[in-house]
């Protein structure tokens, strides 16, 4: 996936940047866009495609599950509202990063570097936490990537389970298939050279687009009945609805790496900017997929709508396999990101002559730990909510709002301080989602062990 490649390249540059411990003023005479030295920059259209691909994966297959939690009418309204919230938080994050680049005369900044530099030059009481801010974003991206690995592993196993058990008339459980898919996964995750992973990711993108197109055909090909469908949610299901939609969007970690690679980064933000266009297009796909997915399958709606496709239709069976293979091919690049973060933190503590064996051991050991978790909790729905509530609330809502507030401190909050009031409400929403969403997800996971 090209977006993952951009993300990893962004992390490679990270160690070469120097901490900015002072402020240059407003930096009016410095244009970071002109001073960027980008090899093979992306056009605005290319950026738009990358943003869409960053959020158009297995996550969109979970949108019908969100509508199951939220109901048909609230699902439409809530999905559009969350997409608006997402694009606003993207605007806050990218806008803060661009202004920090201008103020400190730096061409580009990643997510973690933006957090560090904004904190260094923020309110005096918070400056001591700049190193923590950088590591916190790193660990959130790491945690998000590892949970997503578990999600993909369960998704692949569940897809193979449904197809194989149906075709061979056997009753093997999900745990058996999780163990079986670990074999090809163990080989893919040992590929550490990025250019060798790109073909796998490109093929993954093609297969997922085909699988998504066929899935839409099944959802829209026949009339659906709205009988016995919820239109509005029960209050205790709201955290699951929000966290599932935010999980589906899931592209915040790709935003700055993509923006840093643009030929015309000034076209990224704004009402008609690349980010707004991408999320506008995705919101339409989310609403259509979610509405018709839940309308067709009702209470039987699963964590991925491909798992609901009819088992007596060979075309549907092939679609499930396509989606599973797509997820398998993506796991190499998906695993590359967390392993780069971990390796960067421990590389200097390991003798150079043992780097190769250490990488092999760390990658394999981490995979075994994650596999143990997925075998213990092989329910895709539980992980979808957990990823959305913990990772999305932090990376999508809380961190961009806090960084924007710190950068504007103490007196750049607009007329009557409306910006800080708005940020306070958004921050409170993120914290509530983090608390209640995480609590609900962990409660369900604990219940699964009983």
C-alpha angles and dihedrals in degrees: 000000000000093000092059089050091054090048093053092046088052090054091049091058090046095082092052096060122097122227113257106224097171141040126248093204119247094331092221092161095052125083111190091193093061092046096053114114102202122171112218096354120206121249119233090258090048090050090051090053092048092051091051092047090049090063101027104085137090088324094074089055087064095057094093086058088056090053089050087059096040105034128236101284098036089042091061094044094042095047092052091046093050090048088053089049090049095051091047091053089047088053090050093049098044093039091052091047092049093048091047089051090052095045095047097035096241121142097215140005132192125219096268093043091050089053092049097047095043089051093047091056097033131093110336094241091058101044093090089063096060093107090048090051092055093047092045092058090045092052093046090053088046093049091046092051094049094048089048088053088057090048093052092046092053092044092053092045094047092049093050090045094055095046098041097042090048096047097042096034093234131135106221114157128237091257091064092054092045087057092047096049089050088076098065091035090056089057097045095049091056091067103103102169108092098213090058090056096051095077090053090051094046091052089046091056093051093048093047093050090050092047092048092049092051091047091054088051091057091047096049103031097084134035115265130216121229093200115127092009122133116239098186130032132247109245094243090057096056096089089054091049094051095042092048093052091046089049089053092053091046095147102112094105090058097049102086096039089053093046090049089057096052123120089211106025090173086074093061100081133044136068092296095030125126093258094052093046092050095050092043090056092044092049089059091051091047093051094047094045094043097044098047094037093057093036090056101041104025116180089359091066109130133207090267118032090217087070088061095056113117114276093209093062116083091202090058091047091054089049091056089050092048091053091047094050089046091055091046093053091048094055093079094063092035089056092044093069099056092040091054090053093048094044093049089056097049104027095097091052094060124073111253094237089060097048095102097048091042092054091050092049095046094048093047095044093049090050091053091050092050091046089054089054093049093048089050093049107024094168113117093198092061094055094045091059093043094052091048097046099044105029102029094044090054103037100032103036118009101041097047091047093048093046092049091050093048093048092051094046128157109010112357098098103112130240112349089352093283092154094060090047090051091047090049091056092047091047091050090050090052093049093048090050090049093050103039097033093049092044092051093046094047090046090055092046091051090048089053090063093054 
